[in-house]
Amino acid sequence: MSAVPRTASLPADTSGAAVPSSRAHDGGLLLLRLVLGLAVAAHGAQKLFGWFGGGGIEGTGQFFAMSGYPSGETMAVIAGLSEVLGGLGLAFGVLTPLAGAAVLGTMINAMAVKWGGGFFAPEGVEYELVLAAGAGALALTGPGRIAVDRFLPLPAHRFGHGVAAVALGAVLAGLVLLIRN
């Protein structure tokens, strides 16, 4: 009796390569969305409300002003809202490409502020880079089937939507960085 290759039970794509089941794919995306989205939303709550040991709008605003951004408190509100709404959007799978763009743009700015600190935490950019990459990946792939987006009257997610969202997040991040001193 010959052994059956392990990939024999997996469906094949048009090239004949084995692909994971849609349940595994959707479950993996859900896990990534929940962990990344809720972590980012909590970080935004630190900025907006001072929760979880955060500085609130006033303290975060002072940090933004010291980091060269004009109107520090306004920037704290923008960053906090981007993180809370983008993070919750990712966690629940609501307008996922745009939620990913919001988180990506905010993390690009966070990396720019911390750039001189090297790669590794706590002064480096590794944490922000992982969050940015995860948000960009979710914008590109879409939320999977276990998401609120599935029940909204939206067109089906396409790779082009993700590319447009990632470009939007990067361009807006660049514009914000242009006003930074």
OpenMM code with the backbone's topology and positions (N, CA, C; nanometers):
from openmm import Vec3, app, unit

residues = "MET SER ALA VAL PRO ARG THR ALA SER LEU PRO ALA ASP THR SER GLY ALA ALA VAL PRO SER SER ARG ALA HIS ASP GLY GLY LEU LEU LEU LEU ARG LEU VAL LEU GLY LEU ALA VAL ALA ALA HIS GLY ALA GLN LYS LEU PHE GLY TRP PHE GLY GLY GLY GLY ILE GLU GLY THR GLY GLN PHE PHE ALA MET SER GLY TYR PRO SER GLY GLU THR MET ALA VAL ILE ALA GLY LEU SER GLU VAL LEU GLY GLY LEU GLY LEU ALA PHE GLY VAL LEU THR PRO LEU ALA GLY ALA ALA VAL LEU GLY THR MET ILE ASN ALA MET ALA VAL LYS TRP GLY GLY GLY PHE PHE ALA PRO GLU GLY VAL GLU TYR GLU LEU VAL LEU ALA ALA GLY ALA GLY ALA LEU ALA LEU THR GLY PRO GLY ARG ILE ALA VAL ASP ARG PHE LEU PRO LEU PRO ALA HIS ARG PHE GLY HIS GLY VAL ALA ALA VAL ALA LEU GLY ALA VAL LEU ALA GLY LEU VAL LEU LEU ILE ARG ASN".split()
positions = [
    Vec3(0.0838, -0.1167, 0.0000),
    Vec3(0.0000, 0.0000, 0.0000),
    Vec3(0.0888, 0.1237, 0.0000),
    Vec3(0.0670, 0.2122, -0.0944),
    Vec3(0.1503, 0.3319, -0.1024),
    Vec3(0.0904, 0.4436, -0.0176),
    Vec3(0.1797, 0.5277, 0.0333),
    Vec3(0.1346, 0.6403, 0.1160),
    Vec3(0.0778, 0.7494, 0.0259),
    Vec3(-0.0300, 0.8068, 0.0691),
    Vec3(-0.0920, 0.9170, -0.0040),
    Vec3(-0.0241, 1.0454, 0.0409),
    Vec3(0.0167, 1.1324, -0.0533),
    Vec3(0.0793, 1.2589, -0.0129),
    Vec3(-0.0141, 1.3383, 0.0779),
    Vec3(0.0431, 1.4042, 0.1747),
    Vec3(-0.0332, 1.4820, 0.2726),
    Vec3(-0.1199, 1.5874, 0.2059),
    Vec3(-0.0788, 1.6427, 0.0943),
    Vec3(-0.1550, 1.7483, 0.0280),
    Vec3(-0.2701, 1.6940, -0.0551),
    Vec3(-0.2853, 1.5617, -0.0626),
    Vec3(-0.3903, 1.5051, -0.1470),
    Vec3(-0.5295, 1.5442, -0.1007),
    Vec3(-0.5490, 1.5712, 0.0298),
    Vec3(-0.6811, 1.6062, 0.0791),
    Vec3(-0.7129, 1.7537, 0.0617),
    Vec3(-0.6150, 1.8317, 0.0243),
    Vec3(-0.6385, 1.9750, 0.0052),
    Vec3(-0.6847, 2.0016, -0.1366),
    Vec3(-0.7765, 2.0976, -0.1541),
    Vec3(-0.8154, 2.1324, -0.2894),
    Vec3(-0.6978, 2.1945, -0.3637),
    Vec3(-0.7011, 2.1890, -0.4943),
    Vec3(-0.5926, 2.2452, -0.5753),
    Vec3(-0.6409, 2.3715, -0.6441),
    Vec3(-0.5485, 2.4665, -0.6641),
    Vec3(-0.5830, 2.5852, -0.7417),
    Vec3(-0.5631, 2.5522, -0.8902),
    Vec3(-0.5757, 2.6500, -0.9767),
    Vec3(-0.5677, 2.6245, -1.1206),
    Vec3(-0.4306, 2.5757, -1.1652),
    Vec3(-0.3272, 2.6008, -1.0853),
    Vec3(-0.1942, 2.5526, -1.1223),
    Vec3(-0.1704, 2.4110, -1.0708),
    Vec3(-0.2632, 2.3570, -0.9942),
    Vec3(-0.2468, 2.2243, -0.9389),
    Vec3(-0.1853, 2.2234, -0.8006),
    Vec3(-0.1447, 2.3395, -0.7497),
    Vec3(-0.0845, 2.3472, -0.6173),
    Vec3(-0.1931, 2.3344, -0.5104),
    Vec3(-0.1605, 2.2700, -0.4003),
    Vec3(-0.2553, 2.2551, -0.2907),
    Vec3(-0.2747, 2.3897, -0.2206),
    Vec3(-0.3968, 2.4167, -0.1821),
    Vec3(-0.4288, 2.5401, -0.1102),
    Vec3(-0.4968, 2.5025, 0.0206),
    Vec3(-0.4821, 2.5859, 0.1233),
    Vec3(-0.5464, 2.5547, 0.2503),
    Vec3(-0.6990, 2.5663, 0.2383),
    Vec3(-0.7683, 2.5002, 0.3293),
    Vec3(-0.9137, 2.5082, 0.3266),
    Vec3(-0.9571, 2.6504, 0.3573),
    Vec3(-1.0744, 2.6856, 0.3111),
    Vec3(-1.1229, 2.8203, 0.3375),
    Vec3(-1.1505, 2.8396, 0.4862),
    Vec3(-1.1878, 2.7315, 0.5584),
    Vec3(-1.2075, 2.7434, 0.7025),
    Vec3(-1.0779, 2.7783, 0.7731),
    Vec3(-0.9689, 2.7145, 0.7349),
    Vec3(-0.8383, 2.7451, 0.7942),
    Vec3(-0.7962, 2.8878, 0.7603),
    Vec3(-0.8163, 2.9260, 0.6369),
    Vec3(-0.7826, 3.0615, 0.5918),
    Vec3(-0.8624, 3.1653, 0.6709),
    Vec3(-0.9937, 3.1455, 0.6799),
    Vec3(-1.0797, 3.2400, 0.7509),
    Vec3(-1.0480, 3.2450, 0.8995),
    Vec3(-1.0192, 3.1290, 0.9591),
    Vec3(-0.9827, 3.1257, 1.1006),
    Vec3(-0.8516, 3.1975, 1.1276),
    Vec3(-0.7548, 3.1786, 1.0397),
    Vec3(-0.6271, 3.2487, 1.0547),
    Vec3(-0.6420, 3.3993, 1.0414),
    Vec3(-0.7217, 3.4419, 0.9442),
    Vec3(-0.7456, 3.5857, 0.9283),
    Vec3(-0.8189, 3.6437, 1.0486),
    Vec3(-0.9157, 3.5691, 1.1024),
    Vec3(-0.9883, 3.6160, 1.2204),
    Vec3(-0.8928, 3.6337, 1.3386),
    Vec3(-0.8072, 3.5353, 1.3625),
    Vec3(-0.7109, 3.5459, 1.4723),
    Vec3(-0.6205, 3.6678, 1.4544),
    Vec3(-0.5669, 3.6855, 1.3345),
    Vec3(-0.4802, 3.8000, 1.3071),
    Vec3(-0.5557, 3.9313, 1.3259),
    Vec3(-0.6774, 3.9380, 1.2729),
    Vec3(-0.7567, 4.0612, 1.2856),
    Vec3(-0.7848, 4.0950, 1.4310),
    Vec3(-0.8241, 3.9953, 1.5103),
    Vec3(-0.8582, 4.0203, 1.6505),
    Vec3(-0.7371, 4.0673, 1.7306),
    Vec3(-0.6259, 3.9967, 1.7195),
    Vec3(-0.5084, 4.0321, 1.7992),
    Vec3(-0.4524, 4.1674, 1.7563),
    Vec3(-0.4297, 4.1844, 1.6281),
    Vec3(-0.3735, 4.3100, 1.5790),
    Vec3(-0.4700, 4.4260, 1.6022),
    Vec3(-0.5966, 4.4056, 1.5668),
    Vec3(-0.6949, 4.5132, 1.5778),
    Vec3(-0.7176, 4.5583, 1.7205),
    Vec3(-0.7319, 4.4645, 1.8120),
    Vec3(-0.7569, 4.5026, 1.9508),
    Vec3(-0.6330, 4.5644, 2.0153),
    Vec3(-0.5134, 4.5188, 1.9782),
    Vec3(-0.3908, 4.5805, 2.0301),
    Vec3(-0.3800, 4.7254, 1.9848),
    Vec3(-0.4096, 4.7504, 1.8582),
    Vec3(-0.4020, 4.8869, 1.8058),
    Vec3(-0.5118, 4.9739, 1.8670),
    Vec3(-0.6326, 4.9194, 1.8806),
    Vec3(-0.7424, 4.9959, 1.9405),
    Vec3(-0.7095, 5.0340, 2.0848),
    Vec3(-0.6498, 4.9424, 2.1605),
    Vec3(-0.6111, 4.9738, 2.2979),
    Vec3(-0.5049, 5.0833, 2.3008),
    Vec3(-0.4130, 5.0784, 2.2066),
    Vec3(-0.3095, 5.1822, 2.1972),
    Vec3(-0.3741, 5.3185, 2.1687),
    Vec3(-0.4750, 5.3201, 2.0826),
    Vec3(-0.5472, 5.4446, 2.0548),
    Vec3(-0.6241, 5.4933, 2.1760),
    Vec3(-0.6792, 5.4010, 2.2556),
    Vec3(-0.7505, 5.4391, 2.3776),
    Vec3(-0.6563, 5.5048, 2.4781),
    Vec3(-0.5299, 5.4643, 2.4772),
    Vec3(-0.4313, 5.5325, 2.5616),
    Vec3(-0.4215, 5.6791, 2.5231),
    Vec3(-0.4199, 5.7053, 2.3926),
    Vec3(-0.4084, 5.8424, 2.3442),
    Vec3(-0.5338, 5.9250, 2.3725),
    Vec3(-0.6493, 5.8682, 2.3446),
    Vec3(-0.7742, 5.9435, 2.3551),
    Vec3(-0.8237, 5.9588, 2.4981),
    Vec3(-0.8158, 5.8509, 2.5760),
    Vec3(-0.8814, 5.8491, 2.7062),
    Vec3(-0.7862, 5.8336, 2.8240),
    Vec3(-0.6578, 5.8108, 2.7968),
    Vec3(-0.5627, 5.7881, 2.9041),
    Vec3(-0.5759, 5.6498, 2.9659),
    Vec3(-0.6501, 5.5614, 2.9012),
    Vec3(-0.6677, 5.4258, 2.9533),
    Vec3(-0.5372, 5.3476, 2.9424),
    Vec3(-0.5255, 5.2422, 3.0178),
    Vec3(-0.4120, 5.1491, 3.0125),
    Vec3(-0.2786, 5.2208, 3.0331),
    Vec3(-0.2787, 5.3225, 3.1181),
    Vec3(-0.1553, 5.3941, 3.1482),
    Vec3(-0.1140, 5.4962, 3.0438),
    Vec3(-0.2043, 5.5313, 2.9541),
    Vec3(-0.1727, 5.6273, 2.8487),
    Vec3(-0.1772, 5.7711, 2.8963),
    Vec3(-0.1318, 5.8601, 2.8110),
    Vec3(-0.1233, 6.0017, 2.8447),
    Vec3(-0.2491, 6.0813, 2.8187),
    Vec3(-0.3504, 6.0198, 2.7570),
    Vec3(-0.4691, 6.0964, 2.7206),
    Vec3(-0.4348, 6.1970, 2.6124),
    Vec3(-0.5308, 6.2785, 2.5772),
    Vec3(-0.5094, 6.3765, 2.4697),
    Vec3(-0.4028, 6.4784, 2.5086),
    Vec3(-0.4066, 6.5253, 2.6317),
    Vec3(-0.3104, 6.6276, 2.6727),
    Vec3(-0.1669, 6.5746, 2.6731),
    Vec3(-0.1453, 6.4627, 2.7402),
    Vec3(-0.0107, 6.4056, 2.7476),
    Vec3(0.0410, 6.3608, 2.6114),
    Vec3(-0.0468, 6.2973, 2.5336),
    Vec3(-0.0067, 6.2532, 2.3998),
    Vec3(0.0174, 6.3739, 2.3098),
    Vec3(-0.0634, 6.4781, 2.3286),
    Vec3(-0.0442, 6.6006, 2.2509),
    Vec3(0.0920, 6.6624, 2.2766),
    Vec3(0.1353, 6.6602, 2.4018),
    Vec3(0.2683, 6.7121, 2.4346),
    Vec3(0.3764, 6.6297, 2.3653),
    Vec3(0.3580, 6.4978, 2.3633),
    Vec3(0.4538, 6.4113, 2.2940),
    Vec3(0.4585, 6.4438, 2.1452),
    Vec3(0.3417, 6.4613, 2.0835),
    Vec3(0.3385, 6.4949, 1.9409),
    Vec3(0.4062, 6.6290, 1.9147),
    Vec3(0.3818, 6.7272, 1.9996),
    Vec3(0.4453, 6.8582, 1.9824),
    Vec3(0.5972, 6.8461, 1.9955),
    Vec3(0.6442, 6.7689, 2.0942),
    Vec3(0.7888, 6.7490, 2.1107),
    Vec3(0.8487, 6.6715, 1.9938),
    Vec3(0.7655, 6.5929, 1.9252),
    Vec3(0.8121, 6.5135, 1.8111),
    Vec3(0.8073, 6.5911, 1.6805),
    Vec3(0.7690, 6.7199, 1.6878),
    Vec3(0.7721, 6.8048, 1.5696),
    Vec3(0.6405, 6.8208, 1.4955),
    Vec3(0.5325, 6.7664, 1.5476),
    Vec3(0.4033, 6.7827, 1.4812),
    Vec3(0.3384, 6.9121, 1.5272),
    Vec3(0.2769, 6.9867, 1.4359),
    Vec3(0.2048, 7.1066, 1.4779),
    Vec3(0.0739, 7.0658, 1.5464),
    Vec3(0.0216, 7.1492, 1.6303),
    Vec3(-0.1055, 7.1233, 1.6990),
    Vec3(-0.1069, 6.9843, 1.7602),
    Vec3(-0.0228, 6.9656, 1.8588),
    Vec3(-0.0029, 6.8344, 1.9186),
    Vec3(-0.1306, 6.7656, 1.9632),
    Vec3(-0.2204, 6.8398, 2.0273),
    Vec3(-0.3436, 6.7758, 2.0750),
    Vec3(-0.4337, 6.7341, 1.9587),
    Vec3(-0.4374, 6.8134, 1.8533),
    Vec3(-0.5159, 6.7749, 1.7348),
    Vec3(-0.4577, 6.6495, 1.6730),
    Vec3(-0.3265, 6.6430, 1.6648),
    Vec3(-0.2623, 6.5235, 1.6104),
    Vec3(-0.2854, 6.4020, 1.7005),
    Vec3(-0.2911, 6.4231, 1.8319),
    Vec3(-0.3193, 6.3134, 1.9244),
    Vec3(-0.4598, 6.2587, 1.9002),
    Vec3(-0.5555, 6.3469, 1.8767),
    Vec3(-0.6928, 6.3036, 1.8484),
    Vec3(-0.6970, 6.2267, 1.7162),
    Vec3(-0.6296, 6.2786, 1.6135),
    Vec3(-0.6294, 6.2115, 1.4827),
    Vec3(-0.5648, 6.0731, 1.4940),
    Vec3(-0.4502, 6.0658, 1.5592),
    Vec3(-0.3824, 5.9365, 1.5748),
    Vec3(-0.4659, 5.8417, 1.6604),
    Vec3(-0.5215, 5.8923, 1.7693),
    Vec3(-0.6028, 5.8087, 1.8568),
    Vec3(-0.7261, 5.7545, 1.7863),
    Vec3(-0.7959, 5.8405, 1.7110),
    Vec3(-0.9134, 5.7950, 1.6362),
    Vec3(-0.8745, 5.6955, 1.5271),
    Vec3(-0.7632, 5.7216, 1.4600),
    Vec3(-0.7168, 5.6286, 1.3556),
    Vec3(-0.6889, 5.4921, 1.4152),
    Vec3(-0.6281, 5.4902, 1.5323),
    Vec3(-0.5954, 5.3632, 1.5957),
    Vec3(-0.7189, 5.2936, 1.6523),
    Vec3(-0.8066, 5.3674, 1.7201),
    Vec3(-0.9259, 5.3051, 1.7775),
    Vec3(-1.0195, 5.2572, 1.6671),
    Vec3(-1.0525, 5.3453, 1.5736),
    Vec3(-1.1470, 5.3066, 1.4682),
    Vec3(-1.0853, 5.2071, 1.3707),
    Vec3(-0.9599, 5.2288, 1.3333),
    Vec3(-0.8926, 5.1333, 1.2452),
    Vec3(-0.8753, 4.9982, 1.3121),
    Vec3(-0.8362, 4.9995, 1.4384),
    Vec3(-0.8178, 4.8746, 1.5108),
    Vec3(-0.9477, 4.7978, 1.5282),
    Vec3(-1.0543, 4.8671, 1.5666),
    Vec3(-1.1831, 4.7997, 1.5815),
    Vec3(-1.2366, 4.7533, 1.4463),
    Vec3(-1.2133, 4.8343, 1.3411),
    Vec3(-1.2527, 4.7931, 1.2069),
    Vec3(-1.1837, 4.6646, 1.1655),
    Vec3(-1.0550, 4.6539, 1.1960),
    Vec3(-0.9830, 4.5300, 1.1658),
    Vec3(-1.0357, 4.4142, 1.2507),
    Vec3(-1.0523, 4.4370, 1.3806),
    Vec3(-1.0958, 4.3300, 1.4700),
    Vec3(-1.2300, 4.2716, 1.4271),
    Vec3(-1.3237, 4.3570, 1.3909),
    Vec3(-1.4571, 4.3100, 1.3543),
    Vec3(-1.4727, 4.2845, 1.2048),
    Vec3(-1.3742, 4.3237, 1.1264),
    Vec3(-1.3824, 4.3046, 0.9820),
    Vec3(-1.4818, 4.3997, 0.9180),
    Vec3(-1.4765, 4.5265, 0.9580),
    Vec3(-1.5655, 4.6300, 0.9039),
    Vec3(-1.4834, 4.7246, 0.8169),
    Vec3(-1.5204, 4.7367, 0.6901),
    Vec3(-1.4466, 4.8215, 0.5954),
    Vec3(-1.2969, 4.7915, 0.6062),
    Vec3(-1.2655, 4.6664, 0.6001),
    Vec3(-1.1318, 4.6161, 0.6315),
    Vec3(-1.0191, 4.6845, 0.5550),
    Vec3(-1.0286, 4.7045, 0.4225),
    Vec3(-0.9171, 4.7724, 0.3555),
    Vec3(-0.8929, 4.9137, 0.4095),
    Vec3(-0.9994, 4.9862, 0.4385),
    Vec3(-0.9831, 5.1221, 0.4921),
    Vec3(-0.9328, 5.1196, 0.6357),
    Vec3(-0.9795, 5.0233, 0.7150),
    Vec3(-0.9291, 5.0091, 0.8515),
    Vec3(-0.7797, 4.9776, 0.8492),
    Vec3(-0.7401, 4.8890, 0.7591),
    Vec3(-0.5979, 4.8577, 0.7442),
    Vec3(-0.5175, 4.9795, 0.7021),
    Vec3(-0.5745, 5.0612, 0.6137),
    Vec3(-0.5062, 5.1830, 0.5691),
    Vec3(-0.4869, 5.2809, 0.6841),
    Vec3(-0.5877, 5.2937, 0.7713),
    Vec3(-0.5773, 5.3847, 0.8858),
    Vec3(-0.4656, 5.3417, 0.9796),
    Vec3(-0.4603, 5.2119, 1.0086),
    Vec3(-0.3555, 5.1608, 1.0980),
    Vec3(-0.2187, 5.1721, 1.0306),
    Vec3(-0.2110, 5.1371, 0.9045),
    Vec3(-0.0843, 5.1463, 0.8313),
    Vec3(-0.0301, 5.2885, 0.8331),
    Vec3(-0.1135, 5.3860, 0.8018),
    Vec3(-0.0694, 5.5257, 0.8005),
    Vec3(-0.0207, 5.5735, 0.9359),
    Vec3(-0.0916, 5.5356, 1.0402),
    Vec3(-0.0512, 5.5751, 1.1747),
    Vec3(0.0823, 5.5106, 1.2120),
    Vec3(0.1000, 5.3854, 1.1758),
    Vec3(0.2251, 5.3161, 1.2095),
    Vec3(0.3434, 5.3689, 1.1279),
    Vec3(0.3186, 5.4139, 1.0062),
    Vec3(0.4267, 5.4765, 0.9287),
    Vec3(0.4769, 5.6007, 1.0016),
    Vec3(0.3842, 5.6807, 1.0535),
    Vec3(0.4244, 5.7989, 1.1300),
    Vec3(0.4951, 5.7600, 1.2586),
    Vec3(0.4469, 5.6567, 1.3256),
    Vec3(0.5124, 5.6114, 1.4489),
    Vec3(0.6556, 5.5662, 1.4205),
    Vec3(0.6748, 5.4962, 1.3080),
    Vec3(0.8108, 5.4536, 1.2717),
    Vec3(0.8998, 5.5729, 1.2414),
    Vec3(0.8439, 5.6744, 1.1777),
    Vec3(0.9234, 5.7932, 1.1460),
    Vec3(0.9702, 5.8632, 1.2735),
    Vec3(0.8833, 5.8688, 1.3739),
    Vec3(0.9190, 5.9333, 1.5003),
    Vec3(1.0290, 5.8544, 1.5714),
    Vec3(1.0212, 5.7213, 1.5675),
    Vec3(1.1159, 5.6371, 1.6410),
    Vec3(1.2359, 5.5939, 1.5573),
    Vec3(1.2483, 5.6400, 1.4356),
    Vec3(1.3463, 5.5872, 1.3411),
    Vec3(1.4892, 5.5852, 1.3939),
    Vec3(1.5307, 5.6845, 1.4663),
    Vec3(1.6693, 5.6911, 1.5138),
    Vec3(1.7015, 5.5928, 1.6246),
    Vec3(1.6010, 5.5213, 1.6757),
    Vec3(1.6225, 5.4314, 1.7884),
    Vec3(1.6632, 5.2910, 1.7504),
    Vec3(1.6909, 5.2664, 1.6229),
    Vec3(1.7293, 5.1337, 1.5786),
    Vec3(1.6082, 5.0487, 1.5447),
    Vec3(1.6305, 4.9181, 1.5393),
    Vec3(1.5235, 4.8272, 1.5004),
    Vec3(1.4496, 4.7687, 1.6199),
    Vec3(1.5220, 4.7287, 1.7245),
    Vec3(1.4622, 4.6522, 1.8327),
    Vec3(1.3970, 4.7408, 1.9383),
    Vec3(1.2842, 4.6897, 1.9938),
    Vec3(1.2121, 4.7576, 2.1006),
    Vec3(1.3019, 4.7647, 2.2242),
    Vec3(1.2850, 4.8585, 2.3133),
    Vec3(1.1731, 4.9507, 2.3192),
    Vec3(1.1911, 5.0796, 2.2396),
    Vec3(1.3130, 5.1152, 2.2028),
    Vec3(1.3312, 5.2402, 2.1286),
    Vec3(1.3165, 5.2218, 1.9780),
    Vec3(1.3303, 5.1007, 1.9298),
    Vec3(1.3296, 5.0733, 1.7861),
    Vec3(1.1907, 5.0625, 1.7273),
    Vec3(1.1856, 5.0280, 1.6006),
    Vec3(1.0611, 5.0302, 1.5240),
    Vec3(1.0014, 4.8922, 1.4980),
    Vec3(1.0569, 4.7866, 1.5597),
    Vec3(1.0098, 4.6521, 1.5257),
    Vec3(0.8606, 4.6332, 1.5527),
    Vec3(0.8090, 4.6817, 1.6643),
    Vec3(0.6674, 4.6664, 1.6979),
    Vec3(0.5790, 4.7374, 1.5962),
    Vec3(0.6135, 4.8615, 1.5666),
    Vec3(0.5353, 4.9387, 1.4703),
    Vec3(0.5415, 4.8770, 1.3313),
    Vec3(0.6573, 4.8229, 1.2950),
    Vec3(0.6721, 4.7587, 1.1649),
    Vec3(0.5830, 4.6350, 1.1539),
    Vec3(0.5776, 4.5557, 1.2597),
    Vec3(0.4919, 4.4364, 1.2586),
    Vec3(0.3451, 4.4767, 1.2481),
    Vec3(0.3038, 4.5786, 1.3231),
    Vec3(0.1647, 4.6254, 1.3141),
    Vec3(0.1338, 4.6800, 1.1750),
    Vec3(0.2253, 4.7564, 1.1178),
    Vec3(0.2046, 4.8115, 0.9838),
    Vec3(0.1950, 4.6999, 0.8802),
    Vec3(0.2838, 4.6025, 0.8889),
    Vec3(0.2817, 4.4913, 0.7931),
    Vec3(0.1536, 4.4105, 0.8067),
    Vec3(0.1113, 4.3848, 0.9286),
    Vec3(-0.0130, 4.3112, 0.9500),
    Vec3(-0.1334, 4.3859, 0.8960),
    Vec3(-0.1392, 4.5163, 0.9208),
    Vec3(-0.2502, 4.5968, 0.8709),
    Vec3(-0.2498, 4.6005, 0.7186),
    Vec3(-0.1326, 4.6167, 0.6595),
    Vec3(-0.1229, 4.6158, 0.5134),
    Vec3(-0.1632, 4.4819, 0.4554),
    Vec3(-0.1201, 4.3733, 0.5198),
    Vec3(-0.1561, 4.2393, 0.4723),
    Vec3(-0.3069, 4.2176, 0.4789),
    Vec3(-0.3704, 4.2621, 0.5861),
    Vec3(-0.5159, 4.2483, 0.5972),
    Vec3(-0.5886, 4.3340, 0.4949),
    Vec3(-0.5365, 4.4530, 0.4667),
    Vec3(-0.5970, 4.5364, 0.3630),
    Vec3(-0.5885, 4.4665, 0.2271),
    Vec3(-0.4775, 4.3997, 0.2018),
    Vec3(-0.4588, 4.3314, 0.0737),
    Vec3(-0.5422, 4.2036, 0.0622),
    Vec3(-0.5488, 4.1248, 0.1698),
    Vec3(-0.6187, 3.9959, 0.1623),
    Vec3(-0.7683, 4.0076, 0.1837),
    Vec3(-0.8104, 4.1087, 0.2573),
    Vec3(-0.9498, 4.1171, 0.2979),
    Vec3(-0.9684, 4.0447, 0.4294),
    Vec3(-1.0886, 4.0530, 0.4880),
    Vec3(-1.1099, 4.0026, 0.6230),
    Vec3(-1.1383, 3.8537, 0.6334),
    Vec3(-1.1649, 3.7871, 0.5226),
    Vec3(-1.2122, 3.6494, 0.5286),
    Vec3(-1.3634, 3.6481, 0.5466),
    Vec3(-1.4179, 3.5287, 0.5586),
    Vec3(-1.5642, 3.5167, 0.5658),
    Vec3(-1.6217, 3.5396, 0.7049),
    Vec3(-1.5392, 3.5347, 0.8077),
    Vec3(-1.5878, 3.5564, 0.9445),
    Vec3(-1.5675, 3.7044, 0.9771),
    Vec3(-1.6499, 3.7893, 0.9169),
    Vec3(-1.6329, 3.9335, 0.9300),
    Vec3(-1.7644, 4.0047, 0.9025),
    Vec3(-1.7789, 4.1215, 0.9607),
    Vec3(-1.8979, 4.2032, 0.9382),
    Vec3(-1.9077, 4.2450, 0.7913),
    Vec3(-1.7938, 4.2675, 0.7258),
    Vec3(-1.7947, 4.3081, 0.5839),
    Vec3(-1.8795, 4.2151, 0.4975),
    Vec3(-1.8823, 4.0902, 0.5343),
    Vec3(-1.9573, 3.9910, 0.4562),
    Vec3(-2.1069, 4.0225, 0.4524),
    Vec3(-2.1559, 4.0917, 0.5549),
    Vec3(-2.2983, 4.1204, 0.5658),
    Vec3(-2.3355, 4.2621, 0.5223),
    Vec3(-2.2373, 4.3409, 0.4810),
    Vec3(-2.2627, 4.4775, 0.4349),
    Vec3(-2.2836, 4.4776, 0.2835),
    Vec3(-2.3627, 4.5714, 0.2337),
    Vec3(-2.3845, 4.5775, 0.0880),
    Vec3(-2.2647, 4.6395, 0.0160),
    Vec3(-2.1527, 4.5694, 0.0215),
    Vec3(-2.0284, 4.6150, -0.0403),
    Vec3(-1.9915, 4.5201, -0.1525),
    Vec3(-1.9186, 4.5686, -0.2507),
    Vec3(-1.8681, 4.4740, -0.3512),
    Vec3(-1.7710, 4.3767, -0.2858),
    Vec3(-1.7562, 4.2602, -0.3443),
    Vec3(-1.6629, 4.1602, -0.2914),
    Vec3(-1.5217, 4.2188, -0.2891),
    Vec3(-1.4444, 4.1792, -0.1893),
    Vec3(-1.3072, 4.2288, -0.1780),
    Vec3(-1.2253, 4.1817, -0.2977),
    Vec3(-1.1503, 4.2721, -0.3517),
    Vec3(-1.0592, 4.2418, -0.4616),
    Vec3(-0.9208, 4.2913, -0.4223),
    Vec3(-0.8207, 4.2284, -0.4791),
    Vec3(-0.6829, 4.2680, -0.4524),
    Vec3(-0.6623, 4.4164, -0.4829),
    Vec3(-0.7253, 4.4646, -0.5882),
    Vec3(-0.7138, 4.6064, -0.6245),
    Vec3(-0.7636, 4.6996, -0.5152),
    Vec3(-0.8691, 4.6584, -0.4428),
    Vec3(-0.9181, 4.7387, -0.3307),
    Vec3(-0.8089, 4.7494, -0.2238),
    Vec3(-0.7440, 4.6380, -0.1969),
    Vec3(-0.6374, 4.6374, -0.0972),
    Vec3(-0.5188, 4.7224, -0.1386),
    Vec3(-0.4806, 4.7122, -0.2648),
    Vec3(-0.3688, 4.7930, -0.3149),
    Vec3(-0.4024, 4.9417, -0.3032),
    Vec3(-0.5249, 4.9787, -0.3411),
    Vec3(-0.5677, 5.1186, -0.3318),
    Vec3(-0.5666, 5.1653, -0.1863),
    Vec3(-0.6125, 5.0803, -0.0949),
    Vec3(-0.6148, 5.1172, 0.0465),
    Vec3(-0.4738, 5.1343, 0.1020),
    Vec3(-0.3837, 5.0424, 0.0689),
    Vec3(-0.2450, 5.0532, 0.1152),
    Vec3(-0.1814, 5.1809, 0.0594),
    Vec3(-0.2055, 5.2099, -0.0667),
    Vec3(-0.1526, 5.3334, -0.1271),
    Vec3(-0.2105, 5.4563, -0.0565),
    Vec3(-0.3410, 5.4547, -0.0284),
    Vec3(-0.4042, 5.5664, 0.0414),
    Vec3(-0.3409, 5.5873, 0.1786),
    Vec3(-0.3235, 5.4806, 0.2542),
    Vec3(-0.2621, 5.4922, 0.3864),
    Vec3(-0.1207, 5.5467, 0.3791),
    Vec3(-0.0426, 5.4998, 0.2823),
    Vec3(0.0962, 5.5454, 0.2679),
    Vec3(0.1024, 5.6923, 0.2244),
    Vec3(0.0171, 5.7315, 0.1308),
    Vec3(0.0170, 5.8704, 0.0826),
    Vec3(-0.0261, 5.9656, 0.1943),
    Vec3(-0.1330, 5.9310, 0.2663),
    Vec3(-0.1776, 6.0181, 0.3765),
    Vec3(-0.0730, 6.0262, 0.4865),
    Vec3(-0.0063, 5.9148, 0.5154),
    Vec3(0.1018, 5.9173, 0.6138),
    Vec3(0.2136, 6.0108, 0.5686),
    Vec3(0.2467, 6.0032, 0.4402),
    Vec3(0.3491, 6.0919, 0.3850),
    Vec3(0.3111, 6.2388, 0.3951),
    Vec3(0.1848, 6.2701, 0.3693),
    Vec3(0.1381, 6.4082, 0.3802),
    Vec3(0.1480, 6.4586, 0.5238),
    Vec3(0.1124, 6.3741, 0.6192),
    Vec3(0.1236, 6.4140, 0.7602),
    Vec3(0.2703, 6.4350, 0.7959),
    Vec3(0.3567, 6.3494, 0.7464),
    Vec3(0.4989, 6.3659, 0.7761),
    Vec3(0.5556, 6.4939, 0.7144),
    Vec3(0.4981, 6.5393, 0.6049),
    Vec3(0.5445, 6.6633, 0.5423),
    Vec3(0.5205, 6.7860, 0.6308),
    Vec3(0.4177, 6.7808, 0.7158),
    Vec3(0.3901, 6.8969, 0.8016),
    Vec3(0.4675, 6.8900, 0.9330),
    Vec3(0.5361, 6.7775, 0.9544),
    Vec3(0.6160, 6.7608, 1.0755),
    Vec3(0.7467, 6.8380, 1.0609),
    Vec3(0.7854, 6.9054, 1.1686),
    Vec3(0.9109, 6.9821, 1.1661),
    Vec3(1.0299, 6.8909, 1.1777),
] * unit.nanometer
topology = app.Topology()
chain = topology.addChain("A")
for resn in residues:
    res = topology.addResidue(resn, chain)
    for name in ("N", "CA", "C"):
        topology.addAtom(name, app.Element.getBySymbol(name[0]), res)
